[in-house]
């Protein structure tokens, strides 16, 4: 059976995992954002709990590749953080 998650729940899970990556990276928000190809204000919006906003596919791919995590983990489909993009 497939688990279906609403957009708000998905955004909340993504936000938590993104924050984990930002913290683990040990760099400033500006440096993290630059490393994934967005500006600091876009990163702030993604980390804000005010909306159910999710990033573009290109940004998701950049995050996964740059920080060596699986897209499945980043989007909450898998509990394993590694395993390729």
N, C-alpha and C positions, 0 to 999 in steps of 0.2 A: 504494500500500500504506500502510496506517495504522500508525503507531508506537504500540504499547501500552506504557505505563510503569506499573510497580508503584507502590503508594502511598508506599513509602519513598523511591524515586527522585524521585517527584513532590514530596514534602515537602522533600527536600533541595534540589531546584532552586528551589522556591518560597522556601525559607528564604534562599538566596543572593540571590535577586532582592529580597526584602523587606529584607535587610540593606543591599543597594546603595541602595535608596530611603531608608532611614533615614539612612545616611551622607551621601547626596546632599542630603538635606533640611537638614542642618546644625543640627537642633534636638535637644533631649534625647529620650530614649526616652519619658519621660512626656508631653512635648508632642506627639510623633509619635503616640503611642497615643490621646491625647485627640482629635487631629485626625481620626482614623479611627473614633472611637466605641467604643474599647475601653480597658481600664485597662492600666497599665504591666505588671502581672503577666501579663496575657494576652499582651501583646506579647513579654515575656520567654519565655513558653512557646512561642510561635510561632518565636522565634529560636533556641531550644534544639535541639540535635541529639539530644536524648534520646528523641524520639518522632516518629511519622509524622503528627502532628496537623496538620490544615489548618483554616483559619478557615471560619466560616459564609459563605454566599454574600453576605449583606449587608456583611460586613467586606471581602470581596474587592472588591465594587463600590465601597465607600468608599475603599479604597486606590487602585484604578484611577482613580477620578474625582478624588480629592484630589491625586494625584501625576501626573496626565495620562499614564498608561500604559495600554496595551491589556491586557485580561484575558488574551488569548492569550499575551502575553509573560510576564505575571505567573505563569501556570501552565505555562510552558515549551512551549506549543504553537507559538509563533512566536519568531523571533530579533529581530523589530522591536519596539522598546519603545513606539512610538507607533502610532496608527491608530484611536483611539477605544476606547470600552469594549467 
